[in-house]
Amino acid sequence: MLRGIALCAAFSSSALGLVGSGYRPGTKARVDRYPFTLGVASGDPAADGVVLWTRLAPSPLEGGGMAPVPVEVGFEVAHDPGFRSIERVGAVLARPELGHAVHVELEGLSPARDYWFRFLFGEAVSPVGRTRTAPASGDQTARLRFASCGCSHYEAGYFTAYRHMAEEAFDFIYHCGDYIYEADLGGKDCKAAIRRHRGGEPYTLTDYRKRYALYKSDPDLMAAHASAPFIVSWDDHEIDNDWAADHDQDGTPPEIFLFRRAAAFQAYYEHMPLRRRSLPTPMHLQLYRQIAFGRLLSLNVLDTRQYRSDQVCHGGYLQECEERRDPERSLLGREQEAWLFNGLGSSAATWNVLAQQVPMFSLDQSAAGLGRYHMDKWDGYDATRQRLFQAMAERGTRNPVVLSGDVHTHWAADLHAICEDPSSAIIGTELTTTSITSGGDGTDSLGIWPAIQSDNPHIHHHSNHRGYLVSEVTNGEWAATFKSVDRVTDPARPIRAERTLVIERGRPGLQI
C-alpha cells in the first residue's frame, strides 16, 4: 500500500488548492531537479500534533544542491491518503544554515488518529507520508503497536527490515541509534561490504550531511519513515564509535573533538523529525524527553552518550574493573538522572518505558572467554544502574520495561534488583532489538551461547539474525515479538516471527 501512496508527483501549487486556503508563496520557486530526494518523515507524536520533516536536496550526495538562500516550502495535512479532506495547509522557511531542512510542529490535531501529509516546492510535490497522533492524556483503554529498531550499517547489507516495517503501518517506530555509521566496514576490497559509503570518515558538517543523504536515499528507509512517526535517539556511530561526552575513541583532545561533535549534532538534527527544543547549540543537543501515550504508556527517551563518564579500564569485555562501581561516575549525567527519577515517580501510566541504547541487563560471557562485564554498556556504570533501580523501588514505578539495542542481536531478559545476582527480586524486563544490517547475515545460533547459557538464567531469548522488535501493548499485557530476516545480503528475503514473549501487568519479568 505504501508504495502506492508514496509515489512522487508534480503539480502546481494552485492545482493543489493551496492558493486561497492559507498558503501564500512569496515568489514561485523553480527547480530544475526534484528536491525531495530524501523523502519525508514525522516524529515525536503528541495527542494533538506531531513533527513533520523533509529536506530540500536536489543533489543529495553533493551536499544538497540548493542555492544558499531561504526558500518557502508548503505543506498539506489530510484525513486521507488521496488528500480529498484537507485538515491543514501552511508554509515554512527552509534555511540554508540548516541545509534547507524543514521541521513543522503541528498542533490542534485529534488524538489517536491517522493523518497523511506532503510538502510542496514550486511545482514539485513530495512523497506522501502517513503519521499518527498519540492517545488523549486520560485514555486508559488505548492499544499500541510499535516497533523498535537500530544499527543500520549501509555497507553491511540491504535495508530489507525497514521495508517490512513500512508494510506494518505501526503507531510509531522507536529508533534506538546507530542510524548511520561513520566508519567503513573495511578496506575498499572488503568482501563483506554489500555496497559502499561515499567518501571517507565524516568530520565536517558537509561530510555528515552527505553520509545522512546516502542513507536516507535508500528507498526502504524512506518507506519506513513515510509509514509511521519515528521517535529517535542516537548511540555512538552518529558521531564516532564509543564516544563519551567530550571524548572520542582515539584520544583526540576534547577541545578538538567538540568541533567534530558539533558538526555531527547539527547534521543529526537536520535529518531527524525532532522538535525545535532539540535545535542544537555548539555544545549541546537536547535529546532526552518524555512522550506520553494516554494513561497506557510513558516513553522516557534517554541519551546515554552526551553526558556519560568516559569508559574505564580501556573499555571492552573484562572479568572485573573496580572503577566501574565508582559512585561518582554516571552513564546519564546527574541532571538527566534527576529528570528521569522524578518522571518515574510522578508517572500514572500503566507501563513506564526507558527507551535507550545500550543493554542494561548483565551478560556474563566468561565461559566463552569474553569476560564478565562490558565497559561500554550499563555494566560499566554499575552505580548509575543501582541508583536507577533504587529510585524505581522507592517511587513505586509501575511495570518498568527497558528497550535497548546496540549489540546486533535479539535478547529478552529479566532485570533483577541486584543486576548481577539472579536470585534477587525481578523488578522489570528488558527487550533488546537486533540490528537492521550491522553484523551482516545472521546465523541460526549465537555460537557462544551454549557455553554461557547456564551463567545467564535471567535471559529468555536470543538470536543472531537481523530484524526488529514488535511490541503490542494493552492495559493488561505487553506482547513482544522478535522478527528477523535470515539474510541481509539478499534484498528479497521475507520477514519471520521468531518468538513472542509476554509481560503481564503487575507481574515483573517475562512469563515463560
C-alpha positions as CSV (number, residue, x, y, z in Angstrom):
1,M,0.0,0.0,0.0
2,L,2.8,2.4,0.9
3,R,4.4,2.2,-2.5
4,G,1.1,3.1,-4.0
5,I,0.5,6.2,-1.9
6,A,4.1,7.4,-1.7
7,L,4.8,7.9,-5.4
8,C,6.2,11.3,-6.3
9,A,4.0,13.6,-8.4
10,A,4.5,17.0,-9.9
11,F,1.7,19.6,-9.7
12,S,1.5,23.3,-9.4
13,S,0.6,24.9,-6.0
14,S,-2.6,26.3,-7.4
15,A,-3.7,22.9,-8.8
16,L,-3.5,21.6,-5.2
17,G,-5.8,24.2,-3.9
18,L,-3.1,25.9,-1.7
19,V,-3.7,29.4,-3.1
20,G,-6.7,30.8,-1.3
21,S,-6.5,28.3,1.5
22,G,-3.7,29.6,3.7
23,Y,-0.6,29.0,1.6
24,R,0.9,32.2,0.3
25,P,4.2,31.7,-1.6
26,G,6.3,34.8,-1.9
27,T,7.8,34.1,-5.3
28,K,7.1,30.9,-7.2
29,A,10.1,28.7,-6.8
30,R,11.6,27.0,-9.8
31,V,13.8,23.9,-9.6
32,D,15.5,22.1,-12.4
33,R,15.8,18.9,-10.4
34,Y,13.4,17.1,-8.0
35,P,14.2,18.5,-4.5
36,F,12.5,15.8,-2.2
37,T,15.1,13.1,-2.9
38,L,15.4,12.3,0.8
39,G,11.7,11.6,1.3
40,V,9.5,12.7,4.2
41,A,9.2,11.8,7.9
42,S,7.3,12.5,11.0
43,G,8.1,12.2,14.7
44,D,7.6,12.8,18.4
45,P,3.8,12.3,18.3
46,A,1.6,14.1,20.9
47,A,-2.1,13.8,21.4
48,D,-2.7,17.0,19.4
49,G,0.1,17.0,17.0
50,V,3.4,15.7,15.5
51,V,6.5,16.9,13.8
52,L,6.7,16.8,10.0
53,W,10.1,16.7,8.3
54,T,11.7,16.9,4.9
55,R,14.9,18.4,3.4
56,L,15.3,20.0,0.0
57,A,18.3,18.3,-1.7
58,P,18.2,18.1,-5.5
59,S,21.8,16.9,-5.4
60,P,21.8,15.0,-2.1
61,L,25.2,13.3,-2.4
62,E,27.0,16.5,-3.4
63,G,25.9,18.4,-0.3
64,G,22.3,19.3,-1.2
65,G,22.4,21.4,-4.4
66,M,20.3,24.3,-3.2
67,A,21.2,28.0,-3.6
68,P,22.3,29.5,-0.3
69,V,19.1,31.5,0.3
70,P,16.0,30.8,2.4
71,V,13.1,29.4,0.4
72,E,9.4,28.8,1.3
73,V,8.1,25.3,1.4
74,G,4.4,24.5,1.5
75,F,2.8,21.6,3.3
76,E,-0.6,19.9,3.4
77,V,-2.1,17.6,6.0
78,A,-5.1,15.5,5.2
79,H,-7.5,12.9,6.7
80,D,-7.0,10.5,3.7
81,P,-4.1,9.5,1.5
82,G,-5.8,11.0,-1.5
83,F,-5.9,14.4,0.1
84,R,-9.7,14.8,-0.5
85,S,-10.3,16.0,3.0
86,I,-7.7,18.6,3.9
87,E,-7.0,19.3,7.6
88,R,-4.2,21.8,7.5
89,V,-2.3,23.9,4.9
90,G,0.7,26.1,5.6
91,A,4.2,27.1,4.7
92,V,7.6,27.3,6.4
93,L,11.0,28.6,5.5
94,A,13.8,26.2,4.6
95,R,17.0,27.9,5.6
96,P,20.5,27.3,4.2
97,E,22.0,27.4,7.7
98,L,20.2,24.1,8.4
99,G,20.8,22.5,5.0
100,H,17.3,23.5,3.8
101,A,15.8,21.0,6.3
102,V,12.2,21.6,7.3
103,H,10.6,20.9,10.7
104,V,6.9,21.6,11.1
105,E,5.4,21.3,14.5
106,L,1.7,20.7,14.2
107,E,-0.8,21.4,17.0
108,G,-4.6,21.2,17.2
109,L,-5.0,17.7,15.7
110,S,-7.3,15.0,17.0
111,P,-5.8,12.3,19.3
112,A,-5.2,8.7,18.3
113,R,-5.9,9.0,14.6
114,D,-4.1,8.8,11.3
115,Y,-3.1,11.7,9.1
116,W,-1.4,12.0,5.7
117,F,1.0,14.8,4.7
118,R,3.1,16.1,1.9
119,F,5.4,19.0,1.1
120,L,5.3,21.4,-2.0
121,F,8.1,23.4,-3.5
122,G,7.5,25.2,-6.8
123,E,5.8,22.6,-9.0
124,A,7.4,19.7,-7.1
125,V,5.4,17.6,-4.7
126,S,7.0,15.3,-2.1
127,P,6.1,11.7,-1.5
128,V,3.1,11.2,0.8
129,G,3.7,10.3,4.4
130,R,1.4,8.7,7.0
131,T,1.6,9.8,10.6
132,R,-0.4,9.2,13.8
133,T,-1.1,11.2,16.9
134,A,-0.9,9.8,20.4
135,P,-4.0,8.9,22.5
136,A,-5.5,11.6,24.7
137,S,-4.0,12.2,28.1
138,G,-6.7,10.4,30.1
139,D,-7.1,7.5,27.7
140,Q,-6.7,4.2,29.6
141,T,-8.1,1.9,27.0
142,A,-5.7,2.5,24.2
143,R,-3.8,-0.2,22.4
144,L,-0.4,0.5,20.9
145,R,1.6,-1.5,18.3
146,F,5.1,-0.2,17.7
147,A,8.5,-1.3,16.5
148,S,12.0,-0.9,18.0
149,C,15.0,-0.9,15.7
150,G,18.5,0.3,15.3
151,C,22.1,-0.3,14.0
152,S,21.8,0.1,10.2
153,H,25.2,-0.1,8.6
154,Y,24.8,0.8,4.9
155,E,27.7,-1.3,3.8
156,A,26.7,-4.4,5.8
157,G,23.5,-5.2,3.8
158,Y,20.2,-4.1,2.4
159,F,17.6,-2.3,4.5
160,T,15.1,-5.0,3.9
161,A,13.9,-4.9,7.5
162,Y,12.9,-1.2,7.1
163,R,10.7,-2.2,4.1
164,H,9.0,-4.9,6.2
165,M,8.4,-2.3,9.0
166,A,6.9,0.0,6.5
167,E,4.4,-2.6,5.4
168,E,3.2,-3.0,9.0
169,A,2.0,0.7,9.5
170,F,2.9,0.9,13.2
171,D,1.5,3.5,15.6
172,F,5.2,4.6,15.9
173,I,8.7,3.4,15.5
174,Y,11.4,3.8,18.1
175,H,14.9,4.0,16.6
176,C,17.5,3.4,19.3
177,G,20.5,4.7,17.5
178,D,23.3,4.0,15.0
179,Y,21.1,5.4,12.3
180,I,24.3,6.0,10.2
181,Y,27.8,4.6,10.6
182,E,30.8,6.9,10.4
183,A,33.4,4.2,9.7
184,D,33.7,1.9,6.7
185,L,33.1,-1.8,7.1
186,G,36.6,-2.5,5.9
187,G,39.1,-1.6,3.2
188,K,38.0,-0.8,-0.3
189,D,38.3,-4.5,-1.2
190,C,36.3,-5.7,1.9
191,K,34.3,-8.7,0.7
192,A,31.8,-8.3,3.5
193,A,30.6,-4.9,2.1
194,I,27.5,-5.3,0.0
195,R,27.5,-1.6,-1.0
196,R,29.9,1.2,-0.2
197,H,29.9,4.5,1.6
198,R,30.9,7.5,-0.5
199,G,33.9,9.5,0.8
200,G,36.0,8.9,3.9
201,E,35.0,9.1,7.6
202,P,33.0,12.2,8.3
203,Y,34.4,15.1,10.3
204,T,32.8,18.2,9.0
205,L,29.1,19.3,8.7
206,T,29.3,18.7,4.9
207,D,30.7,15.2,5.4
208,Y,27.9,14.3,7.8
209,R,25.3,15.8,5.5
210,K,26.5,13.6,2.7
211,R,26.5,10.5,4.9
212,Y,22.9,11.1,6.0
213,A,21.9,11.8,2.4
214,L,23.3,8.4,1.3
215,Y,21.4,6.5,4.0
216,K,18.2,8.5,3.6
217,S,18.3,8.0,-0.2
218,D,17.7,4.3,0.4
219,P,14.1,3.5,-0.7
220,D,13.4,1.1,2.1
221,L,14.4,3.6,4.8
222,M,12.3,6.2,3.0
223,A,9.3,3.9,3.0
224,A,9.7,3.2,6.8
225,H,9.8,7.0,7.5
226,A,6.7,7.5,5.3
227,S,4.8,4.8,7.1
228,A,4.7,6.0,10.7
229,P,6.1,8.6,13.1
230,F,9.7,7.9,14.3
231,I,10.9,8.6,17.9
232,V,14.7,8.7,17.7
233,S,17.7,8.8,19.9
234,W,21.4,8.3,19.0
235,D,24.0,5.9,20.1
236,D,27.7,6.2,19.1
237,H,28.1,5.9,15.4
238,E,26.1,9.0,14.6
239,I,29.3,10.8,15.8
240,D,32.2,8.3,16.5
241,N,32.5,4.8,17.8
242,D,32.2,4.6,21.6
243,W,32.2,8.4,22.1
244,A,31.5,9.5,25.6
245,A,30.7,13.2,26.3
246,D,33.7,15.1,25.0
247,H,35.9,12.1,24.5
248,D,36.3,10.0,21.3
249,Q,37.9,6.6,20.9
250,D,41.1,7.9,19.5
251,G,42.3,10.1,22.4
252,T,41.7,13.4,20.4
253,P,41.9,16.4,22.7
254,P,38.4,17.1,24.0
255,E,38.5,20.7,22.8
256,I,39.2,19.5,19.3
257,F,36.7,16.6,19.3
258,L,34.0,19.1,20.2
259,F,34.3,20.7,16.8
260,R,33.5,17.3,15.1
261,R,30.8,16.6,17.6
262,A,29.1,19.9,17.0
263,A,29.0,19.2,13.2
264,A,27.5,15.8,13.9
265,F,24.9,17.2,16.2
266,Q,23.8,19.7,13.6
267,A,23.6,17.1,10.9
268,Y,21.6,14.8,13.2
269,Y,19.0,17.5,13.9
270,E,18.8,18.4,10.2
271,H,17.9,14.9,9.2
272,M,15.6,13.8,12.1
273,P,11.9,14.7,12.8
274,L,12.8,16.4,16.1
275,R,11.0,19.4,17.8
276,R,12.6,22.8,18.0
277,R,13.6,22.2,21.6
278,S,16.2,19.8,20.2
279,L,17.8,22.6,18.0
280,P,21.5,22.2,18.8
281,T,23.9,24.7,20.1
282,P,27.7,24.2,19.5
283,M,27.9,22.4,22.9
284,H,24.6,20.6,23.3
285,L,21.6,18.9,21.8
286,Q,18.6,18.2,24.0
287,L,17.6,14.7,23.2
288,Y,16.2,13.1,26.4
289,R,12.5,13.7,26.7
290,Q,9.2,12.1,27.8
291,I,6.4,11.2,25.3
292,A,3.0,10.1,26.7
293,F,0.6,7.8,25.1
294,G,-2.5,8.4,27.2
295,R,-2.5,6.6,30.5
296,L,-1.2,3.5,28.8
297,L,2.5,4.1,28.3
298,S,5.0,6.7,29.2
299,L,8.1,6.6,27.0
300,N,11.2,8.1,28.6
301,V,13.7,8.6,25.7
302,L,17.2,8.6,27.1
303,D,20.6,9.9,25.9
304,T,23.3,7.5,27.1
305,R,26.2,9.2,25.2
306,Q,26.2,13.0,25.6
307,Y,26.6,13.1,29.4
308,R,28.3,9.9,30.3
309,S,31.6,9.5,32.1
310,D,34.4,8.1,29.9
311,Q,34.7,4.3,29.7
312,V,37.1,2.9,32.3
313,C,39.7,0.1,32.1
314,H,40.2,0.7,28.3
315,G,36.7,-0.5,27.5
316,G,35.5,-3.8,26.1
317,Y,34.8,-7.0,28.0
318,L,36.6,-7.6,31.2
319,Q,36.5,-10.1,34.0
320,E,36.4,-7.2,36.5
321,C,37.1,-3.5,36.8
322,E,36.6,-1.9,40.2
323,E,36.4,1.6,38.7
324,R,33.1,0.7,37.1
325,R,31.5,0.8,40.5
326,D,32.6,4.3,41.3
327,P,29.5,6.2,42.5
328,E,30.9,9.5,41.0
329,R,30.6,8.1,37.5
330,S,27.4,8.2,35.6
331,L,26.0,6.9,32.3
332,L,23.3,9.5,32.1
333,G,24.8,12.5,33.9
334,R,23.3,13.7,37.1
335,E,20.9,16.2,35.5
336,Q,19.3,13.5,33.3
337,E,19.3,11.1,36.2
338,A,17.3,13.5,38.3
339,W,14.9,14.2,35.4
340,L,14.3,10.5,34.9
341,F,13.8,9.7,38.5
342,N,11.3,12.5,39.0
343,G,9.4,11.4,35.9
344,L,9.3,7.8,37.1
345,G,8.0,8.9,40.4
346,S,5.2,11.1,39.1
347,S,4.0,8.8,36.3
348,A,0.4,7.5,36.3
349,A,1.0,5.3,33.2
350,T,0.4,1.6,33.3
351,W,3.7,0.9,31.5
352,N,6.8,3.0,32.2
353,V,9.4,2.6,29.4
354,L,13.1,3.5,29.3
355,A,13.8,3.8,25.6
356,Q,17.6,3.9,25.4
357,Q,20.6,2.4,23.6
358,V,22.9,0.0,25.3
359,P,21.9,-3.2,27.2
360,M,21.1,-2.7,30.8
361,F,21.0,-6.4,31.7
362,S,24.3,-8.1,32.5
363,L,25.6,-10.7,30.1
364,D,28.3,-12.9,31.5
365,Q,30.4,-14.4,28.7
366,S,33.2,-15.7,30.9
367,A,32.6,-19.3,29.8
368,A,33.3,-18.2,26.3
369,G,36.5,-16.3,27.3
370,L,35.0,-12.9,26.6
371,G,34.8,-11.6,30.2
372,R,32.1,-10.8,32.7
373,Y,31.4,-7.1,32.1
374,H,31.4,-4.8,29.2
375,M,32.6,-1.3,30.0
376,D,30.6,0.5,27.3
377,K,27.2,-0.9,28.5
378,W,25.4,-0.4,31.8
379,D,27.8,-2.9,33.3
380,G,30.5,-0.3,33.0
381,Y,28.3,2.2,35.0
382,D,27.0,0.0,37.8
383,A,26.4,2.8,40.2
384,T,24.0,4.5,37.8
385,R,22.1,1.3,37.3
386,Q,21.8,0.7,41.0
387,R,20.6,4.3,41.6
388,L,18.0,3.8,38.9
389,F,16.8,0.5,40.4
390,Q,16.6,2.1,43.8
391,A,14.7,5.1,42.5
392,M,12.2,2.8,40.8
393,A,11.7,0.9,44.0
394,E,11.3,4.0,46.2
395,R,9.0,5.7,43.8
396,G,6.8,2.7,43.1
397,T,7.4,2.8,39.4
398,R,4.7,0.6,37.7
399,N,5.6,-2.0,35.2
400,P,9.0,-0.8,34.0
401,V,10.2,-2.0,30.6
402,V,13.6,-1.2,29.1
403,L,14.2,-1.0,25.4
404,S,17.7,-1.3,24.1
405,G,19.8,-2.2,21.0
406,D,23.5,-1.7,20.1
407,V,24.6,-5.3,20.2
408,H,23.2,-6.6,16.8
409,T,21.3,-9.5,18.4
410,H,17.8,-10.0,19.8
411,W,17.6,-10.5,23.6
412,A,14.9,-10.7,26.2
413,A,15.9,-10.6,29.9
414,D,14.5,-10.2,33.3
415,L,16.0,-7.3,35.3
416,H,16.9,-8.1,38.9
417,A,17.2,-5.7,41.8
418,I,20.9,-6.6,42.0
419,C,21.7,-7.0,38.4
420,E,24.5,-9.5,38.8
421,D,22.5,-11.6,41.3
422,P,19.8,-13.7,39.5
423,S,18.5,-14.8,42.9
424,S,17.5,-11.2,43.8
425,A,13.9,-9.9,43.1
426,I,12.8,-9.4,39.5
427,I,11.9,-5.7,39.1
428,G,11.4,-5.3,35.4
429,T,12.0,-6.5,31.8
430,E,14.5,-5.6,29.1
431,L,13.8,-6.1,25.4
432,T,16.8,-5.7,23.1
433,T,16.4,-5.4,19.4
434,T,18.8,-6.8,16.9
435,S,20.3,-4.7,14.1
436,I,18.8,-3.7,10.7
437,T,22.0,-4.8,8.9
438,S,25.0,-4.4,11.2
439,G,26.8,-7.7,11.6
440,G,25.8,-8.9,8.2
441,D,23.9,-12.1,7.6
442,G,22.9,-13.9,10.7
443,T,23.4,-17.4,11.9
444,D,21.0,-20.0,13.3
445,S,22.6,-19.9,16.7
446,L,24.7,-17.4,18.6
447,G,27.6,-19.9,18.7
448,I,28.9,-19.0,22.1
449,W,25.5,-19.2,23.7
450,P,25.6,-22.9,24.7
451,A,28.8,-22.3,26.7
452,I,27.4,-19.3,28.6
453,Q,23.7,-20.1,29.0
454,S,24.0,-21.5,32.5
455,D,25.6,-18.3,33.7
456,N,22.7,-16.2,32.5
457,P,19.4,-17.7,33.8
458,H,17.7,-14.2,33.5
459,I,17.9,-14.3,29.7
460,H,15.0,-16.0,28.0
461,H,15.5,-15.3,24.3
462,H,18.4,-14.6,21.9
463,S,19.0,-14.8,18.2
464,N,21.7,-13.7,15.8
465,H,19.6,-12.6,12.9
466,R,18.9,-9.0,11.7
467,G,15.4,-7.5,12.0
468,Y,13.4,-5.6,14.6
469,L,11.2,-5.9,17.6
470,V,7.4,-5.5,17.6
471,S,5.6,-4.6,20.8
472,E,1.8,-4.9,21.2
473,V,0.7,-3.2,24.4
474,T,-2.6,-3.1,26.2
475,N,-3.7,-2.2,29.7
476,G,-3.3,-5.9,30.7
477,E,-0.2,-7.1,28.9
478,W,2.8,-6.4,26.7
479,A,3.5,-8.9,23.9
480,A,7.0,-8.7,22.4
481,T,7.6,-10.4,19.0
482,F,11.1,-10.7,17.8
483,K,11.2,-10.6,14.0
484,S,14.1,-11.3,11.6
485,V,15.3,-11.8,8.1
486,D,17.8,-14.6,7.6
487,R,20.0,-12.7,5.1
488,V,20.6,-9.0,4.6
489,T,22.8,-9.7,1.5
490,D,19.6,-10.6,-0.4
491,P,17.1,-7.7,-0.5
492,A,14.2,-10.1,-1.3
493,R,14.2,-12.1,1.9
494,P,10.9,-12.4,3.8
495,I,10.4,-11.4,7.5
496,R,9.6,-14.1,10.0
497,A,8.4,-14.0,13.7
498,E,11.0,-15.9,15.8
499,R,9.1,-15.9,19.1
500,T,6.6,-13.9,21.1
501,L,7.1,-13.3,24.9
502,V,4.6,-11.7,27.2
503,I,4.8,-9.4,30.2
504,E,1.7,-9.2,32.4
505,R,0.7,-6.1,34.2
506,G,1.6,-6.3,37.8
507,R,4.0,-9.3,37.4
508,P,7.6,-8.2,36.8
509,G,9.5,-10.2,34.3
510,L,8.8,-12.3,31.3
511,Q,6.1,-15.0,31.5
512,I,7.7,-18.2,30.1
